Amino acid sequence: MNDILSRAKMLNQEIRRSQEYQEYKKYGAILQENHDLYSRFNEMRMKKYRIQTLQGQNYNEEADALFQEYADLFQDTAVRQFLVAEQRLCTIIRDVLVGITETLNLDLDFLQL
């Protein structure tokens, strides 16, 4: 177990050194410089998270309404740069998790509704 945790920490360090992580941190810092924009951005993210996790019957309509409500936010360069950087970092994390779990034969059939 200690070997697994040690390798996980090394992987964490590699991710933190990656260009994707560095850009995520850079653009996050730029976004945070504008407190009003950052506050509104986080408000939108919380609403988006709730819509995604609850996935109610009106999911698409709620997501569309959210996009319309915050359309101006997506026009901001700092927001767009951060979202692109965040997506790139999330892609790396997803790929790492898939690489770790794809041959473990975990019973995840309950996720298939």
Long-range contacts (C-beta under 8 A, 24 or more apart in sequence): 11-96, 15-89, 15-92, 15-93, 15-96, 18-89, 18-92, 20-85, 20-88, 20-89, 20-91, 20-92, 21-89, 21-92, 23-85, 23-88, 23-89, 24-82, 24-85, 24-86, 24-88, 24-89, 26-85, 27-78, 27-81, 27-82, 27-84, 27-85, 28-82, 28-85, 28-86, 30-78, 30-81, 30-82, 31-78, 31-79, 31-81, 31-82, 33-78, 34-78, 37-73, 37-76, 37-78, 37-79, 40-70, 40-73, 41-73, 41-79, 41-82, 44-69, 44-70, 44-73
